[in-house]
Amino acid sequence: MTIELLEQQISQLNYDARETARKLGKVALPTLLKRFQTKSTRERAIVLRCLAEVKEDEAIRVLVRALQDDEPEVWNTALVLLHTAHSPVAIKPLTELLSQSPHPLIRGEIARILGRMGAVSTLPAIKDQAQKESNPGAAQKMDLAIAKFEDGPARWRLLERLKNLDRKVRYQAIGDLEFVNDQKLITELLPLLNDETQVVNVGLEQWPVWHRVCDRALEAVVTLSGKSLPFPTGKRTYTPEQIQKAREVILRMGK
């Protein structure tokens, strides 16, 4: 792996550049920082993906700065990457952008990123912005980050959504419960394991596989318990016997 190869792959908009950057590590940083100055939107987006593979603090700082890029493709790429590529150096600038960004999508996702990072020191800032937030979608994401950090009204609202009459709301709330990822909440999934309402097709259009609320709840049991089940899980439907195995995990943990 060479810098020359990395340069060539970036110029060709070749996504193999990510693997090259990962193997080069911090040696690739000067080249990536220089290439990020390009006027090409697609090239800047690929450079960000390469920086996420390097994962040095300076690379993370560029990912955060990219949230102020004029091009949606660039800042949206940075948003996605920051969910998995982050470090403590991102906390301060992300907290500033939480209130300063003109884009509600960015404001909401920053709250989720800070929640995923476990940056509990940002809780007052997230609460303050949530009170002022004019965009309902962004406000809900901030509420979710607050629910992750503390057991209070935001978390109670999440638990209420698990009982909502709308199947899609219940299904989404299970994913939000995974985000909060507090083992003490695993018993909240118990009644949902009985809910066979179909919600999302996780198969192909011509061969649908309807993911039910109970299927989504089973997968959340794996996340919240930190334990694997004796069968494959993820975007599939489960037999009554398999669902019973998940139920037994909850009952054992609830003792």
N, C-alpha and C positions, 0 to 999 in steps of 0.2 A: 504494500500500500504506500503510495507516494502523494505528496501535495499536488504534483502534476496531474495525477489521475483524478484527484478530488476536483481540481479546477476544471478539468475536461468534463466530468460528469455534471457539475453544476451548470456549465455553459450549455450542455445538451439537455438540461432539465431532466436528468436521469436520476430516478429515486434511489439508485444504488449508491448515490453519494452519501446517504445516511450511514450505511454500513462502513464505507470508507472512513468517514469522519469518526465513527465509533472506534474503529481500530487505531486511527491516528491519535485519538485523544486530544490532550491540550496542545499538541504540536499543530493541530489544525486551526487553532483559535485565530492567529493573526490573519490567515487567509480568509476565514469565514467572516471575521469582523470587517475586513476590507470589501469582500464581495457583497455584504449586506448593504453597502452604499449604492448599489446598482439602481437604475431607474426601472428595471424590469420587475413587475409585480410578482410574476411566477417565480422568478429567480430568488427574490427576497424570501418568498414562502418556503422554497426548498432549503435555503440557507438556514432558516429557523429550524427546520426539521433536523438539519445537521447539528446545529448548536444544541438541540435537545439531547442528541446522542453524546455529545462531549460532556455536558453536565457540570462544567466548571462554573464557579460563581459569576465570572464575567459573561459566560454564555447565558446564564439565567437572567442577568441584568438586561441583556439585549432582548430576550424574550419579553420581559416586562415593558421595555421601551417600545417594543413593536405594537403594544396595545394602543399607542398613540399614532400609528401609521394612518395615512389618509385612505389606504385601500382596504376594504372589508376582507378580501382574501388573506391579506397579511395579518391583520389583527385577529381575525377569527382563527387562523392557524396557530397564532401565539396562545390564544385562549385555550384551545384544545390541548396543546403541548404542556402548558403550565399545570394542568391537572396531575400530570405524572412527573414532569421535570421541574422541580422547584428546590429551593434551599432557603435558609433564614434570611439571606440577603434580599429576597423578594418581598419580605413582609412589609417593610416601611413604604417602598414605592407603590405596592399594591394597595395598601391602606389609603394612601393619598389619592390614587385613581378611583377608589371606591366612591368618592364624592365628586371628583373632578371630571370623570369621563362623561362626554355628552351622549354616549351610547348606553341605553338601558341593558342591552345584552351583556356588555362588558361589566357594568356595575353589578349585575346579578351574578355573573359567573365568577367575578373576583371574590364575592362573598363565599361562594361554594369552594373556590380554590383555597381560601384562607381556612375554611372549615376542614377541608381535606388535609391541610398541612397541620392541623391541630394548633393553629396560632391563636390561642385563647386570649392573648393580650389584646387582640383586635376586637374583642367582643363589644366594648363600649362604642367603638367607631361604627361597627356594623349595626348596632341598635340605633344609633343616632341617624344613620343614613336610612334605615328601614322606616323610621318615623317620618322622614321627609320625602321618601321615594314616591314618585308620581306614577311609575309604571308598575302595574299589578304583577307582571311576570317577574320583574327584578325584585320586587318586594317579597314575593313568595320564596325566592331563592335566598334572600337575606334571612327570612324567617327560618328557613331550613338550617342555615349555618348557626343561627342562634340556638336552635333545637339541639344541634350537635354539642354545643358548648355548655348548655345548662338545662337542668330539669325545671321547666317553668312553663308559662303560657304558650310559647312557640312549640314546645314539645307536646303539650296537651292538644294543640290544634292538629298536629300531625297524627296523633293517635285517634282523634275524632274522624279524620279522613279515612282511616282504615275501616270505618263503619259506614261510610257514605253509601247512599243508595245507588249512585252511579258506579257501574263496574269499572270504568276507566279510571275514575278517581281512586278507587280502592287499589287497583293494580299499580298505579303510579305511586301511591302512598307506601306500598311495600318496598319499592325501590328507594324511596326517601328514608325509610326505616333502616335499610342497609347502609345508606350514607351516614346516618347518625351512629350506627354500629355500636350500640350499647347492649351488652349481653343481657342486662336486666330486663330489656324490653322483649326478649324472645317469646315470652308467653303470650304476647299480643298477637302472635301469628297462629296460635292454636285454633281459634274459630275459623280462620281463613283457609285452613287446610281442608275444611268441609265445603268450601265454596267452589263449585264446579262451573261457574259462569265463564263462558268463552269470551276472550278479549282481543287477543292479537294473533294474527297468522304468522307463525315463525317458520313456516315451510315455504314452498314455492307456490306461485299463484295457481298453477294447474294441479298441484298436490298439496293442498293446505294442511297445516298442522296447527290446530287452534290451541294456543297457550291459554290456560284457564287461570283464574285467581289462585286456586290451590297449587298449581304448578309453580307459579311465581313465588308463592309463600314457601314452598319446599326449598327452592333455591336460596331464599333469604335465610332459612334455618341454617343452611351450610355457612353462609357469610357470618351470621351473628354468633353461631356456636363455635366457629373455627374448627369444626370437625367435618370430615368427609363422610359420605354415605357409601354403602357397599355397592354402588352402581353409578354410572356416569350421570352427570347433571349438567344442565345448561341448555336453554331454548329447546325443550322437548316436553312431551306430556309424560305423566307418571302413572303407574298402576296403583290401585288401592293399597296393595301390599307395600309399595315403595313410599307412599304417603304416610302409611302407618309407621314406617321406620323413622321418618322425620318427626312424627308426633311423639314417638318414644324418646327422641333426643330432647325435645322440649320438656317432657315430663320428668326426665332424669335431671335436667338442669334446674327445674323449678322446685325440686325437693329442698 
